[in-house]
Amino acid sequence: MAKLTQDELLAQFEELTLIELAAFVKAFEEKFDVTAAAPAAAVVVAGAAGGAEAAAEEQDEFDVILEAAGDKKIQVIKEVRTLTSLGLKEAKDLVDTAGAKVLEKVAKDVAEKAKAALEGAGAKVTVK
């Protein structure tokens, strides 16, 4: 049997399902009388979860939070109404509330445009 390189072995493991991989680990432990405890299991889990971590790190939903209305409160209320289509009273109440979320779970470009519009009206805004 030809000796496989590490890359070739990894390519073979990528094709296995988690159930097949778990069965392999168990057979490996029995054959070589070893235990695939935390260090070996961490390698398998890290390989499988690596893509999930990268996806989780990239945030795709943002909240636009109004920290302070600033000097031009009326302009800020108008911008809030434009962005949210709230009524006048609801928009005023939102602007009066420090730390209020103007927009929730929006795309990055929408959040940046909203931030620019609110800051242009004189408000202090953060995007999280």
Backbone bond lengths (Angstrom), bond angles and torsions (degrees), N, CA, C in turn:
res aa  C-N    CA-C-N  psi(-1)  N-CA   C-N-CA  omega(-1)  CA-C   N-CA-C  phi
1 M - - - 1.457 - - 1.529 108.36 -
2 A 1.307 116.05 135.27 1.463 121.30 -178.93 1.522 109.32 -74.06
3 K 1.306 115.23 145.07 1.452 120.85 179.41 1.534 108.72 -78.48
4 L 1.332 116.07 130.03 1.461 121.53 179.68 1.520 110.04 -90.08
5 T 1.307 115.39 143.64 1.462 119.26 175.66 1.528 109.20 -78.52
6 Q 1.311 115.46 168.05 1.458 120.10 -179.95 1.531 110.53 -61.04
7 D 1.322 117.63 -40.52 1.462 120.94 179.32 1.526 111.57 -64.52
8 E 1.329 116.11 -39.05 1.466 119.79 178.55 1.527 110.61 -66.59
9 L 1.336 116.82 -39.52 1.469 120.10 176.74 1.529 110.91 -62.86
10 L 1.314 115.89 -44.80 1.462 119.32 179.15 1.524 111.34 -62.66
11 A 1.310 116.76 -37.53 1.464 120.46 177.37 1.525 110.41 -62.71
12 Q 1.328 116.36 -38.30 1.463 120.02 177.93 1.530 111.01 -67.80
13 F 1.334 117.07 -41.10 1.458 120.72 179.81 1.534 111.55 -66.06
14 E 1.319 117.06 -32.06 1.464 120.26 179.01 1.517 111.69 -62.63
15 E 1.308 117.33 -28.34 1.458 120.95 -177.39 1.527 112.63 -81.62
16 L 1.343 117.40 -13.69 1.456 121.36 -178.40 1.523 111.28 -79.71
17 T 1.328 115.23 148.91 1.463 119.58 171.61 1.525 107.28 -79.48
18 L 1.315 116.92 168.43 1.458 120.39 179.17 1.533 111.58 -62.96
19 I 1.301 116.87 -35.60 1.463 120.63 179.23 1.529 110.10 -66.97
20 E 1.331 116.59 -43.84 1.465 120.26 177.63 1.524 111.01 -64.32
21 L 1.328 116.74 -39.38 1.458 120.90 179.19 1.527 111.13 -65.99
22 A 1.321 117.09 -40.53 1.469 120.70 177.26 1.526 110.57 -63.36
23 A 1.332 117.27 -40.51 1.464 120.79 177.95 1.521 110.06 -64.91
24 F 1.334 117.26 -38.92 1.463 120.48 177.66 1.527 110.96 -62.39
25 V 1.337 116.18 -45.81 1.468 120.05 -179.64 1.523 110.42 -59.82
26 K 1.330 116.81 -42.23 1.460 120.56 179.48 1.525 110.70 -63.64
27 A 1.334 116.79 -44.58 1.470 120.33 178.02 1.526 110.99 -63.82
28 F 1.320 117.90 -38.59 1.465 122.79 178.67 1.530 110.03 -63.27
29 E 1.317 116.05 -43.44 1.465 120.68 178.94 1.527 110.96 -61.48
30 E 1.336 116.43 -43.66 1.466 120.16 -179.28 1.525 111.71 -67.95
31 K 1.317 116.83 -43.66 1.471 121.29 -177.02 1.526 111.74 -63.50
32 F 1.325 117.61 -43.63 1.457 121.53 -174.43 1.523 113.17 -104.01
33 D 1.333 117.16 5.47 1.453 123.39 177.64 1.532 111.33 52.27
34 V 1.327 115.33 51.99 1.456 122.35 177.70 1.526 108.68 -128.89
35 T 1.325 115.09 168.86 1.459 120.33 176.99 1.517 108.82 -120.42
36 A 1.299 115.96 126.39 1.467 120.94 177.76 1.520 107.57 -87.92
37 A 1.322 115.55 68.56 1.465 121.39 -178.25 1.519 109.70 -73.43
38 A 1.298 117.40 -151.95 1.463 123.01 -172.69 1.530 114.29 -51.86
39 P 1.356 120.86 -48.90 1.465 117.87 -176.28 1.527 113.58 -60.63
40 A 1.318 118.04 -47.59 1.462 120.12 -178.93 1.527 110.71 -70.69
41 A 1.318 116.54 -40.19 1.463 119.74 179.46 1.525 109.95 -65.41
42 A 1.315 116.70 -35.78 1.459 120.07 179.78 1.521 110.99 -63.44
43 V 1.338 116.65 -35.56 1.459 120.18 178.98 1.520 109.67 -65.78
44 V 1.322 117.10 -44.11 1.461 120.95 179.72 1.523 109.99 -65.07
45 V 1.338 117.30 -45.63 1.452 121.46 -179.07 1.520 110.21 -66.90
46 A 1.331 117.65 -40.99 1.462 120.33 179.72 1.521 110.91 -62.03
47 G 1.318 116.69 -39.69 1.462 119.85 178.46 1.505 111.51 -65.28
48 A 1.329 116.70 -40.73 1.456 120.36 -179.08 1.519 111.60 -74.70
49 A 1.333 116.83 -35.42 1.455 120.23 -175.98 1.518 112.77 -91.19
50 G 1.288 118.93 -6.65 1.461 121.78 -177.90 1.510 112.39 -56.24
51 G 1.311 117.17 -44.23 1.453 120.74 179.35 1.514 111.65 -68.61
52 A 1.332 116.78 -35.83 1.454 120.25 179.53 1.518 111.06 -68.04
53 E 1.342 117.49 -38.63 1.454 120.48 178.91 1.519 110.69 -65.04
54 A 1.319 117.15 -41.57 1.459 120.38 -179.90 1.532 109.91 -62.81
55 A 1.319 116.63 -39.57 1.454 119.96 179.10 1.527 110.96 -69.00
56 A 1.340 116.54 -36.72 1.455 119.60 -179.69 1.523 111.40 -70.45
57 E 1.312 117.90 -30.75 1.455 120.93 -179.20 1.522 111.66 -70.14
58 E 1.308 117.20 -31.91 1.452 120.24 178.92 1.516 108.82 -83.99
59 Q 1.314 114.95 106.76 1.451 120.42 -178.79 1.519 109.03 -79.52
60 D 1.318 116.21 133.16 1.458 118.93 179.79 1.526 112.78 -118.36
61 E 1.329 116.94 -2.19 1.456 120.77 176.47 1.522 108.66 -125.58
62 F 1.316 116.33 132.16 1.452 121.37 -174.73 1.521 110.32 -127.81
63 D 1.331 115.42 152.33 1.452 122.18 174.54 1.528 107.92 -110.44
64 V 1.313 116.62 137.11 1.462 122.27 175.73 1.529 106.47 -102.18
65 I 1.340 115.02 115.90 1.463 120.58 -174.06 1.521 109.45 -112.87
66 L 1.322 115.72 128.06 1.457 122.50 178.95 1.525 107.96 -88.49
67 E 1.332 116.38 110.90 1.467 121.32 -178.41 1.531 110.92 -82.93
68 A 1.312 117.01 -43.49 1.465 121.29 -179.92 1.526 109.05 -153.77
69 A 1.339 115.89 146.50 1.464 120.50 -178.02 1.517 112.18 -78.35
70 G 1.318 117.98 -27.64 1.460 120.12 -178.97 1.520 111.87 81.83
71 D 1.325 116.26 -162.92 1.467 122.09 -175.69 1.528 113.01 -77.74
72 K 1.310 117.13 -29.35 1.468 121.48 -175.21 1.525 110.59 -102.12
73 K 1.312 115.84 65.94 1.464 121.71 -174.65 1.534 112.37 -60.54
74 I 1.312 116.62 -38.38 1.467 120.09 -178.74 1.530 110.44 -64.49
75 Q 1.332 116.99 -41.93 1.467 120.85 177.91 1.527 110.45 -62.89
76 V 1.327 115.93 -39.88 1.471 120.23 179.91 1.522 109.62 -65.47
77 I 1.322 117.13 -41.84 1.477 120.78 178.15 1.527 109.77 -60.51
78 K 1.338 117.20 -42.22 1.468 120.78 178.05 1.522 111.14 -61.34
79 E 1.336 117.04 -43.20 1.472 120.32 179.07 1.519 111.18 -65.12
80 V 1.336 117.23 -40.90 1.472 120.82 178.00 1.517 109.92 -61.51
81 R 1.319 116.94 -41.88 1.472 120.33 178.55 1.525 111.03 -63.47
82 T 1.334 116.51 -39.17 1.455 120.88 179.37 1.527 110.81 -65.72
83 L 1.331 115.60 -43.44 1.465 119.89 -176.89 1.518 113.38 -72.56
84 T 1.342 116.62 -34.95 1.462 119.81 -171.34 1.516 114.29 -110.55
85 S 1.306 118.00 -13.36 1.460 124.49 -173.65 1.534 111.57 57.28
86 L 1.333 115.90 35.02 1.464 120.98 173.44 1.522 109.26 -80.41
87 G 1.311 115.42 162.56 1.455 120.36 173.85 1.525 109.62 -75.28
88 L 1.333 115.82 171.80 1.460 120.67 -176.88 1.529 111.84 -61.07
89 K 1.318 117.98 -46.73 1.464 121.04 -178.19 1.525 110.97 -65.14
90 E 1.334 117.26 -44.06 1.460 120.50 -179.89 1.525 111.61 -63.70
91 A 1.327 116.11 -41.19 1.466 120.54 178.89 1.523 110.45 -65.64
92 K 1.339 117.48 -41.10 1.469 121.20 178.95 1.531 109.73 -63.92
93 D 1.334 116.86 -44.25 1.460 120.27 178.86 1.531 111.00 -61.62
94 L 1.298 116.79 -39.34 1.462 121.02 179.13 1.526 110.66 -65.20
95 V 1.321 116.82 -43.44 1.467 120.89 179.92 1.526 110.20 -66.52
96 D 1.326 117.86 -35.07 1.469 121.54 179.58 1.530 112.48 -70.78
97 T 1.312 117.50 -20.78 1.456 121.70 -178.83 1.525 109.61 -89.03
98 A 1.328 116.50 115.46 1.465 120.45 178.92 1.524 109.78 -70.26
99 G 1.314 116.64 134.54 1.465 121.30 179.27 1.516 113.77 80.34
100 A 1.316 117.07 18.27 1.465 120.83 -178.40 1.526 110.36 -77.99
101 K 1.330 115.78 142.70 1.462 121.59 176.97 1.525 108.79 -84.35
102 V 1.317 114.54 117.20 1.465 119.44 178.37 1.524 109.04 -78.84
103 L 1.332 116.16 -47.69 1.463 122.21 177.51 1.526 108.30 -129.01
104 E 1.320 116.79 142.43 1.455 121.55 178.71 1.519 110.53 -122.83
105 K 1.329 115.44 139.74 1.463 123.48 174.03 1.530 112.31 51.39
106 V 1.328 114.79 55.59 1.463 120.26 176.94 1.517 109.29 -110.95
107 A 1.307 116.72 163.65 1.461 122.26 179.01 1.529 109.91 -66.33
108 K 1.322 115.27 158.96 1.459 120.99 -176.21 1.529 111.90 -59.77
109 D 1.327 116.90 -44.24 1.460 119.01 -178.50 1.522 111.75 -64.84
110 V 1.329 117.71 -37.65 1.461 121.52 177.83 1.529 109.63 -66.03
111 A 1.341 115.96 -41.98 1.464 120.39 179.61 1.521 111.02 -63.56
112 E 1.326 116.81 -41.87 1.468 120.35 179.94 1.524 111.52 -66.37
113 K 1.332 117.23 -39.39 1.464 120.43 178.15 1.525 110.77 -65.79
114 A 1.325 116.47 -41.59 1.465 120.70 178.59 1.522 110.61 -64.49
115 K 1.319 116.34 -41.22 1.464 120.49 178.72 1.525 110.07 -62.04
116 A 1.326 116.68 -45.53 1.460 120.81 -179.80 1.536 111.02 -62.41
117 A 1.321 116.87 -41.55 1.461 120.69 -179.54 1.524 110.80 -65.67
118 L 1.326 117.20 -43.85 1.463 120.40 -179.17 1.525 111.49 -69.16
119 E 1.333 116.22 -40.17 1.466 118.33 177.78 1.520 110.78 -67.40
120 G 1.333 117.07 -33.14 1.453 120.92 175.80 1.526 111.97 -63.42
121 A 1.327 115.82 -28.84 1.464 120.87 178.34 1.531 111.41 -85.03
122 G 1.343 117.11 -5.11 1.459 119.95 176.57 1.517 115.15 106.14
123 A 1.312 118.88 5.49 1.460 121.72 -178.27 1.526 110.94 -87.67
124 K 1.327 115.23 159.01 1.456 121.19 172.52 1.532 106.60 -102.24
125 V 1.340 116.65 122.04 1.461 121.74 -171.26 1.516 110.24 -130.07
126 T 1.344 116.52 145.49 1.457 121.32 171.05 1.516 108.53 -126.28
127 V 1.321 114.59 151.23 1.470 121.13 177.43 1.516 106.96 -117.25
128 K 1.302 116.35 124.68 1.475 121.39 179.13 1.493 110.08 -123.69
